[in-house]
Amino acid sequence: MTTPPRHTRLTFHGPLSETRADALVQRLTRHAPATVLDIGCGWGELMLRTLAATPEATGTGIDLNAEDLARGRKAAEARGLTTRVRFLEESATGTPHGPADLVLCVGASQALGSELPQALAELRRLVTDHGRVLLGEGFWQRTPTEAELSRMWPDAKATDHPDLAALVGLAVDAGFRPEWTETASLDEWEEFESAYLADTEVWLAGHPGEPLADETRERADRHRAAWLTYRGVLGLAYLTLVPMVAR
């Protein structure tokens, strides 16, 4: 029995271009972080690039997906970073791996709390007073209709995300100042979502009779229908956040 390859077309597990990634690494390493913590790291591509740009820094990535973590360890070995990075298969809830000079949390705030204010409070706990947080977080570019919500993820609600202004406001309320606010472009979204499904689609075209084909086809069709519905409606903000120091 064959199975489709998984995420071989993806460099980052999110709508992030090479150009934006380069700019993020340059900005995030400007204050020479000595420690990097990646929440919901997956295979930790952005963390590894950050470590490569700051030769004295060490990093810790936390995730629950063993396959993604194995990919991260393999990439770290290929880049000569194994002595400076750990990939840990564990929950980020209440994690003791902090505070760090740079905290990455891209598409993973749910790992720190069921509500965004709770996750932001955890990020403030996990970053040093003069560090930085990169928060990658969803927001509504416009309020979705009920029909659109019904075609997105299960039980999708308009309250699942704030708009961009409210998102930045929540970060300020949690004790941060936004050093930089940017959002994923439509091109970045289309590159990500197409690459996310590409391996599966090619496999399905060549293996229609495989035992897993029906289940895989249903999953792929459901995902495609969802993203083509939230295309242009759901955005992703990349917020570079500076913690406010207590007076």
Residue pairs with C-beta under 8 A, 6 or more apart in sequence:
1 210
1 211
1 212
2 203
2 207
2 210
3 203
3 212
4 199
4 200
4 203
4 204
4 207
4 216
5 199
5 203
6 67
6 199
7 13
7 196
7 199
8 199
9 195
9 196
9 198
9 199
10 192
10 195
10 196
11 18
11 45
12 21
12 45
12 46
12 192
13 42
13 43
13 45
13 68
13 107
14 106
14 107
14 136
14 184
14 192
14 236
15 184
15 185
15 188
15 189
15 191
15 192
15 193
15 236
16 46
16 106
16 136
16 184
16 188
16 192
16 238
17 185
17 187
17 188
17 191
20 182
20 184
20 188
20 238
21 45
21 46
21 49
24 46
24 134
24 238
24 240
25 46
25 49
25 50
25 53
26 53
27 179
27 180
27 240
28 50
28 102
28 132
28 134
28 240
29 50
29 53
29 54
29 102
31 101
31 130
31 131
31 132
32 54
32 56
32 57
33 50
33 54
33 57
33 100
33 101
33 102
33 131
33 132
34 54
34 56
34 57
34 58
34 101
35 57
35 58
35 59
35 60
35 100
35 101
35 102
35 128
36 47
36 50
36 51
36 54
36 57
36 58
36 59
36 60
36 100
36 101
36 102
36 103
36 104
37 59
37 60
37 62
37 97
37 98
37 100
37 102
37 103
37 104
37 126
38 44
38 46
38 47
38 59
38 60
38 61
38 62
38 103
38 104
38 105
39 62
39 92
39 95
39 103
39 104
39 105
39 108
39 111
39 112
39 123
39 126
40 62
40 63
40 92
40 105
40 106
40 107
40 108
40 111
41 47
41 61
41 62
41 63
41 68
41 69
41 72
41 87
41 104
41 108
42 63
42 65
42 68
42 72
43 68
43 69
43 71
43 72
43 75
44 59
44 61
44 72
44 75
44 76
44 85
44 87
45 72
45 75
46 104
46 106
46 134
47 59
47 61
47 85
47 104
48 59
48 72
48 75
48 76
48 79
48 81
48 85
50 57
50 59
50 102
50 104
51 57
51 58
51 59
51 81
51 84
51 85
52 79
52 81
57 84
57 101
57 102
58 84
58 85
59 84
59 85
59 86
60 85
60 86
60 88
60 97
60 100
61 69
61 72
61 85
61 86
61 87
61 88
62 88
62 90
62 91
62 92
62 95
62 97
62 111
63 69
63 87
63 88
63 89
64 89
64 90
64 91
65 89
66 89
69 87
69 88
69 89
72 87
73 82
73 87
76 82
76 85
76 87
88 97
91 111
92 108
92 111
92 112
93 111
93 112
93 113
95 126
97 126
98 125
98 126
98 127
99 125
99 126
99 127
99 128
99 131
100 126
100 127
100 128
100 131
101 127
101 128
101 130
101 131
101 132
102 127
102 131
102 132
102 133
102 134
103 123
103 126
103 127
103 131
103 132
103 133
103 134
104 133
104 134
105 111
105 112
105 119
105 123
105 133
105 134
105 135
105 136
106 134
106 135
106 136
106 238
107 136
107 137
107 138
107 236
108 136
109 116
109 119
109 120
109 123
109 135
109 137
110 119
111 119
112 118
112 119
112 122
112 123
113 119
113 121
113 122
116 137
116 162
116 167
116 170
117 170
117 173
117 174
120 135
120 170
120 171
120 173
120 174
120 176
121 174
121 175
123 133
123 135
123 174
123 241
124 133
124 174
124 175
124 176
124 243
127 133
127 243
128 243
129 243
129 245
130 243
130 245
131 243
132 179
132 240
132 241
132 242
133 176
133 239
133 240
133 241
133 243
134 238
134 239
134 240
134 241
135 171
135 237
135 238
135 239
135 241
136 236
136 237
136 238
136 239
137 167
137 236
137 237
137 239
138 160
138 161
138 234
138 235
138 236
138 237
139 161
139 162
139 163
139 164
139 166
139 167
139 183
139 234
139 235
139 236
139 237
140 158
140 161
140 162
140 163
140 233
140 234
140 235
141 163
141 164
141 232
141 233
141 234
141 235
142 233
143 158
144 152
144 156
144 158
144 230
144 233
144 234
148 229
148 230
148 233
149 156
149 157
149 158
150 156
151 225
151 226
151 229
152 226
152 229
152 230
152 234
153 226
161 167
161 234
162 170
164 181
164 183
164 235
164 237
167 237
167 239
168 178
168 181
168 237
168 239
171 178
171 239
171 241
172 178
175 243
175 244
176 241
176 242
176 243
176 244
177 241
177 242
177 244
178 239
178 240
178 241
178 242
179 240
179 241
179 242
180 238
180 239
180 240
181 237
181 238
181 239
181 240
182 237
182 238
183 235
183 236
183 237
183 238
184 235
184 236
184 237
184 238
186 231
186 232
189 227
189 231
189 236
190 231
193 224
193 227
193 231
196 223
197 220
197 223
197 224
200 216
200 219
200 220
201 220
203 216
204 213
204 216
204 217
204 220
207 213
